[in-house]
Amino acid sequence: MVAIMPQHVNQNVTRTWLFAGLVTTGVAAAQAADIRLQVENVAQGVLHAELHSADATRWDAPLQRMSGSRGALVFHDVPPGRYAVQLFVDVNANGRLDLTPRGLPTEPVGFSSNPRLFKGKPAPSGCAFEHGEAASLVSIELRQRGAAQRAADETER
């Protein structure tokens, strides 16, 4: 029969719990905080926003989604990291971003870091911003295609 000494059991259990506590404390040190969106040039309609990892190659797998008015756009409890936001104004209330036959948006769109859209939709890495342990404010300018271009697109259909 093998005898187990109580002091060895207590010592091993204590070391294990101490180690687990230190690892957990290190992970919990990075606190989640809110990301608030400040949207410029808001037109009539509902805002739809998506939060993405800046390391993503495409905009197809958002971490969080939200819809609302310009005063209520907040992504809650986001851990520190690099993120990107894309949003659009749903002017006709159909719940999606309307595009031309060429894939260009017909409704106002915006991205974090406010990149120029001359070459089309940017990658998430081109819209990246750093979010720390404190709340972040991200200012986004909405861009809309000119009336002359929209009319030309309508005649194409």
Secondary structure, DSSP 8 states (H G I E B T S, - for coil): -----HHHHHHHHHHHHHHHHHHHHHHHTS--EEEEEEEES--SSEEEEEEEETT-SSSSS-SEEEEE-GGG-EEEEE-SEEEEEEEEEETT-SSS--B-TTS-BSS-EEETT----TTSS--GGGG-EEE-SS-EEEEEE-B---HHHHHHHHHH-
